[in-house]
Amino acid sequence: MHEISLVRNIFRTLESNFSFEELEKINAIDLKVGLLSNVEPMLMQSAFEAVVSAEGKFQNTKLNILLVPILVHCTTCDQTSEIKEYNFVCTVCGKPNNNVVQGTELLIERVHFN
């Protein structure tokens, strides 16, 4: 399960950007996950809980996952539209489209402190 290594990377990122005192005050992490990021939110939550339990870090921290839809920008009609069911077609003009402008994200969106 690659979600465990992703959680460990999130922890390393936080540890490299915040002091020990700040890390102790973190109570929630907002993670932005695109549908094309190859991350399953339920597995990510389970991995987060497993790593917190095993490593003893971030015991009082909640992981919030914001699932981001896939958006493509069509150069034919100059419109951005949402992709449903992985059908990469512009929903405005109907042309095939793989110009993804959103949906690949895996970002720490926000860190909440006590």
N, C-alpha and C positions, 0 to 999 in steps of 0.2 A: 504494500500500500504506500504509494508515494506521498500521500497526504501527511504521513508522520514526518518525513523529511521537510515538507513544506512548513509544517508547524514549527519545527526546530529552526528553520530559516527565519521565520517570523520572530521567534524569540531572540535569535542572534541579532536581527536588525534592531529590535527594540533595545537590546542590551548595548549595542554600539552607539545608539543615539540618545540614550537617557542615562542619568546618574543612578546609582543604587537607590538613593532616596526617592527619586521619581518613579523608578520601577516598582517600588513597594506601594506606591499610591495608584497604580493602574488598576481600574476595576472593570474596564471593557475595551475590547478591540473591535473596530468595525472593519470588516474585510469586504472588498468589492471583488466579486468573482464573475467573470464573463462566461456565457454559455459555451464558448469555444476554448476556455482555458484548460480543459481536461481535468477539472476538479469537481468532484461530487460533493455538494454541501453537507449531506448527511455523513459521509465518510470523513469530511474535514472536521465536523463537530466531534465525531468519535475519536479521531486522531488527536484533536486538541485535548479532550478529556484524558486520553491515555497518556499523553506526554506530560500533562500537568500532574497527573497522579504519579507517574514513574519518576519524574525529575524534581518534583516538589516546588517548581517555579510557578508563579502566577496563579497561586491557589485560589485567590478571591477574584479572579478575572473571568469575565464572560466573553465569549466569541459571538459576535453578530455578523451574519453573512448576508450581504446584499447581492442578490443575483441580478446580473446585468444582461439585458437582451442583446441579440445580434442586430446591428444596424449596418446597412450598406448604403453607399452613395452612388447613385446612378449618373453616369456621365451623359447618357442619352437624354434624360429628361431633367437633369440637375436637381433631383429630389433625393432625400434620405428616407429610407423606409425600413421597417422592422421585418426580419426574417422569421417566419413561423415554420416549425417542423423541418428545419434545415433545408427548406426549399429556396435555394438562392436565385430568386427571381425578383426584380423590382416590382413592388406591389402597386406602383403608380402606372408604369407603362407596360409591364409584363415581360420585359427583356431579361434574359439571364444576366446575373450580376454576382461577382465575387469580390467587389471592392469594399471589403469590411472596414468600417470606421469605428466600430464598437463591438465588444463581445469577447475579446481575447484577454481582458484585464485579469490580473491577480494582484491586487494592491491593498496595502494597509491604508484605508481611507481616513481613519480617525482613531485616536487613542484617547480614552476617557480616564480622568483622574478623580480620586476622592476629593 
